[in-house]
Amino acid sequence: MKRTTLCSAGVLCLGLLPHVVHGSAWTRPQGSFLILAPVSYTVADEAFDDSGNRVDRLRFEMVEFSPLIEYGMTDSITVGMQPKYRQVSVETANGTVTNSGLAESDFLVRKRLWSRDQASFSVQGLVKVPINPDEDHEAALGRDQMDAEVKLAYGNRRPAGAGRIFYSGEAGFRKRFEGLDDELSLNAFFGWSPGGAWSFIARSANTFGLGSDDNNDDVLTAGPSYTRHDAQLMTSYRMGNSASLVAGVSHTYAGENVGAGNTGFLALTMPF
């Protein structure tokens, strides 16, 4: 199998989980921290080819631990980092191949540009830095190149009876270096808290490759240019000390040159 079919092991994971839970349009209060500890499990034995048709592929599995730390430098500027440790298992013609290690890390800066009441509009810059993606391995942990992304996000929170609703929309552009095609992203989520400790969230995550990848190689995760559409559902339970436990599922329901993955995840959020 060609290397490009294997070395995007991270594209099915929920690297945007922090922004689903807390909203990337909002910033942290000055001097405060957020620690998010998510674990996700992804499995895919199908993929979407370059025509968007669902086809069978060899089985791919990944467990990812990607702790996020965010800090409010000021009320309007938040900085953060998120390293990603992965264990990948890939079925090949010669049997199952496994690999594990610290693959990459994201570094971000989010700036609130405008706010009123509970509404916020922000811009975020992010750089993905490879650490040890081991992309020549049959079960690669990622790609050995950098990404740079800029994203605009609007979010709002409103009372709804005894509870509240909250929603956010994002539009981003990601520059992928070393020959990979750039991407556009359009994401949105809607959440509802009926009152008390529980919240429920639905999210649509959409990535559009800006190149043309019309080869017919087997794709377990993603080709150099891919399109992916994910639907995600999750619930959050707020505990007495303001920490929250989040659980959810994600399903890739359409795309091109990308694995048709299903992901389950669990996360603990601890603001202080």
matplotlib code that plots the C-alpha trace (Angstrom):
import matplotlib.pyplot as plt

x = [0.0, 1.3, 2.4, -0.1, -3.0, -1.7, 0.0, -3.0, -3.9, -5.2, -7.8, -10.6, -10.0, -11.9, -9.2, -11.9, -13.6, -12.5, -14.3, -17.4, -17.6, -16.7, -17.1, -14.2, -15.9, -15.3, -12.1, -10.9, -11.1, -7.8, -5.5, -7.7, -6.8, -8.8, -7.6, -9.4, -8.4, -10.1, -9.7, -11.2, -11.4, -11.9, -12.5, -13.0, -13.3, -14.9, -13.9, -15.3, -13.4, -12.7, -16.3, -17.8, -18.9, -18.6, -16.2, -14.7, -11.1, -8.8, -9.6, -8.1, -8.2, -6.9, -6.9, -5.9, -5.2, -4.9, -4.9, -5.6, -4.3, -5.7, -4.8, -6.4, -3.6, -6.2, -10.0, -9.8, -6.7, -6.4, -3.4, -3.3, -1.5, -2.7, -0.2, -1.5, -0.5, -1.8, -1.9, -2.7, -3.6, -3.8, -4.8, -2.5, -2.1, 0.5, -1.4, -2.1, 0.5, 0.5, 2.3, 2.1, 3.8, 3.5, 2.7, 2.2, 1.0, -1.3, -0.4, -3.2, -3.9, -7.6, -8.5, -12.0, -12.7, -16.2, -18.7, -22.1, -24.1, -23.5, -22.5, -18.8, -16.9, -13.3, -10.3, -8.0, -4.6, -3.3, -0.1, 0.2, 3.8, 4.9, 6.8, 7.3, 4.6, 6.7, 5.0, 7.1, 5.6, 2.8, 0.7, 1.8, 0.8, 0.5, 2.2, 5.7, 4.7, 3.3, -0.1, -1.2, -4.8, -6.8, -10.4, -13.3, -16.0, -19.3, -21.1, -24.1, -25.8, -29.4, -31.8, -34.5, -37.1, -35.3, -32.2, -30.4, -29.3, -25.9, -24.6, -21.6, -20.5, -16.9, -15.2, -11.5, -8.6, -5.8, -2.5, -0.9, 2.8, 5.0, 2.7, -0.5, -3.6, -5.0, -8.4, -11.5, -13.6, -17.2, -18.4, -21.5, -22.9, -26.1, -26.4, -29.2, -29.1, -32.6, -31.4, -29.3, -26.1, -26.9, -26.2, -26.8, -24.9, -25.2, -22.4, -21.8, -18.1, -17.2, -13.7, -13.2, -9.9, -8.9, -7.0, -7.8, -6.8, -8.3, -6.2, -7.7, -5.3, -6.8, -7.6, -7.7, -7.7, -7.3, -5.6, -3.5, -6.8, -10.0, -13.5, -15.2, -18.6, -19.1, -22.1, -21.5, -23.7, -22.5, -23.8, -22.1, -22.6, -21.4, -20.2, -20.3, -16.7, -17.5, -15.6, -17.6, -17.7, -18.3, -19.2, -20.2, -20.0, -19.0, -19.9, -18.4, -21.4, -20.0, -16.8, -14.1, -10.7, -11.3, -12.1, -15.7, -14.9, -16.9, -15.5, -16.5, -14.9, -14.9, -13.4, -13.0, -12.9, -11.5, -11.6, -9.8]
y = [0.0, 3.5, 5.6, 8.4, 6.0, 5.4, 8.4, 10.6, 8.5, 11.6, 12.8, 10.8, 11.9, 14.6, 17.2, 19.9, 18.4, 21.4, 23.8, 21.7, 21.6, 25.2, 27.0, 28.3, 31.7, 32.3, 33.0, 32.1, 34.7, 36.3, 34.1, 31.0, 27.6, 24.9, 21.3, 18.9, 15.2, 13.4, 9.8, 8.6, 5.3, 5.3, 2.4, 2.3, -0.7, 1.3, 4.5, 6.9, 6.8, 9.8, 9.7, 9.7, 6.0, 3.9, 1.0, -1.7, -1.2, -3.0, -2.3, 0.7, 1.4, 4.2, 5.2, 8.8, 10.7, 14.4, 16.6, 20.3, 23.1, 26.6, 29.8, 33.2, 35.7, 38.4, 38.3, 38.6, 36.5, 32.7, 30.6, 26.8, 23.6, 20.1, 17.2, 13.9, 10.4, 7.7, 3.9, 2.8, -0.6, -1.3, -4.5, -5.4, -8.3, -9.7, -9.3, -6.5, -3.9, -1.6, 1.5, 4.0, 7.2, 11.0, 12.1, 15.9, 18.9, 21.9, 25.4, 28.0, 31.7, 32.9, 36.6, 37.9, 40.6, 41.5, 40.6, 41.7, 40.0, 36.3, 36.6, 36.5, 36.8, 35.6, 34.7, 31.8, 30.9, 27.4, 25.6, 21.8, 20.7, 17.1, 15.4, 11.8, 10.9, 7.9, 8.4, 5.7, 3.1, 0.9, 2.0, 5.7, 8.0, 11.1, 13.2, 14.7, 18.2, 21.4, 22.9, 26.5, 27.4, 30.6, 30.4, 32.8, 31.8, 33.3, 31.9, 32.9, 31.7, 32.4, 31.5, 28.9, 28.4, 27.0, 26.2, 27.7, 27.1, 27.7, 27.6, 28.4, 28.6, 28.4, 29.0, 28.2, 27.9, 25.4, 25.6, 22.2, 22.2, 19.8, 19.2, 18.4, 20.3, 23.1, 22.8, 24.8, 23.9, 24.8, 23.7, 24.4, 23.1, 23.6, 22.8, 22.7, 22.6, 21.9, 23.1, 21.4, 19.4, 18.0, 19.4, 17.9, 18.9, 18.2, 19.2, 19.2, 19.1, 19.6, 19.7, 20.5, 19.7, 22.5, 20.1, 17.2, 13.7, 11.4, 8.3, 5.0, 4.1, 2.4, 5.0, 4.0, 7.5, 10.3, 11.0, 14.2, 16.0, 14.8, 15.9, 14.7, 15.3, 14.2, 14.3, 14.2, 13.8, 14.3, 14.9, 16.7, 16.2, 19.0, 17.8, 19.7, 21.1, 22.7, 19.9, 18.2, 14.7, 14.6, 11.5, 11.2, 9.6, 10.8, 9.3, 10.1, 9.9, 11.2, 12.3, 11.7, 10.0, 9.5, 6.7, 6.2, 6.2, 5.8, 7.4, 7.2, 9.5, 10.4, 13.6, 15.2, 19.1, 20.9, 24.7, 26.5]
z = [0.0, -0.8, 2.1, 1.4, 2.2, 5.7, 7.1, 8.0, 11.0, 12.9, 10.5, 12.0, 15.6, 17.4, 17.7, 17.8, 20.9, 23.1, 20.8, 20.7, 24.5, 25.2, 21.9, 20.0, 19.8, 23.5, 25.3, 28.9, 31.7, 32.5, 34.6, 34.3, 33.0, 31.2, 31.2, 28.9, 29.0, 26.1, 24.9, 21.6, 19.8, 16.0, 13.7, 9.9, 7.5, 4.7, 2.8, 0.3, -3.0, -5.3, -6.6, -3.1, -3.3, -0.2, -0.7, 1.6, 2.9, 5.3, 8.9, 10.7, 14.4, 16.5, 20.2, 20.8, 24.1, 23.4, 26.5, 26.0, 28.2, 27.6, 29.5, 29.5, 29.0, 29.1, 29.0, 25.2, 24.4, 25.1, 24.3, 24.3, 23.3, 22.6, 22.2, 20.7, 21.7, 19.4, 19.2, 15.6, 14.3, 10.5, 8.8, 5.9, 3.5, 5.8, 9.0, 11.5, 12.1, 15.2, 16.2, 19.1, 20.2, 20.6, 17.0, 16.9, 18.9, 18.1, 19.4, 19.3, 20.0, 20.1, 20.1, 20.8, 18.3, 19.5, 22.2, 23.6, 26.3, 25.7, 22.0, 20.9, 17.6, 17.6, 15.3, 16.1, 14.7, 15.0, 14.1, 14.0, 14.6, 14.0, 16.9, 15.8, 13.2, 11.9, 8.5, 6.8, 9.1, 7.8, 10.7, 10.6, 13.4, 11.2, 8.5, 8.9, 7.9, 9.5, 9.1, 9.7, 10.2, 10.7, 11.8, 12.4, 14.9, 16.1, 19.2, 21.3, 24.5, 25.4, 28.1, 27.2, 29.9, 32.9, 30.9, 28.0, 24.4, 22.9, 19.3, 17.3, 13.6, 12.3, 9.0, 8.6, 6.1, 6.7, 4.8, 4.6, 3.6, 1.7, -1.2, 0.5, -0.6, 1.5, 3.1, 4.0, 7.0, 7.9, 11.3, 13.4, 16.6, 18.6, 22.3, 24.8, 28.6, 30.1, 33.5, 36.1, 35.3, 31.8, 28.4, 24.9, 21.8, 18.0, 15.7, 11.9, 10.9, 7.2, 5.5, 1.8, 0.1, -2.4, -4.7, -7.0, -5.9, -8.5, -8.0, -7.0, -4.2, -1.1, 1.5, 5.2, 6.6, 4.1, 0.8, 0.1, -0.9, 0.7, 1.6, 4.8, 6.4, 10.0, 12.3, 16.0, 19.1, 22.7, 26.2, 29.1, 32.8, 35.1, 38.4, 41.7, 41.5, 38.0, 36.2, 33.4, 32.0, 28.2, 26.1, 22.5, 19.1, 15.6, 12.2, 8.8, 6.6, 3.3, 1.7, -1.0, -0.6, 3.1, 5.6, 6.7, 10.4, 13.5, 16.7, 20.4, 22.9, 26.6, 28.1, 31.4, 31.5, 34.5, 34.5, 37.3]

ax = plt.figure().add_subplot(projection="3d")
ax.plot(x, y, z, "-o")
ax.set_aspect("equal")
plt.show()
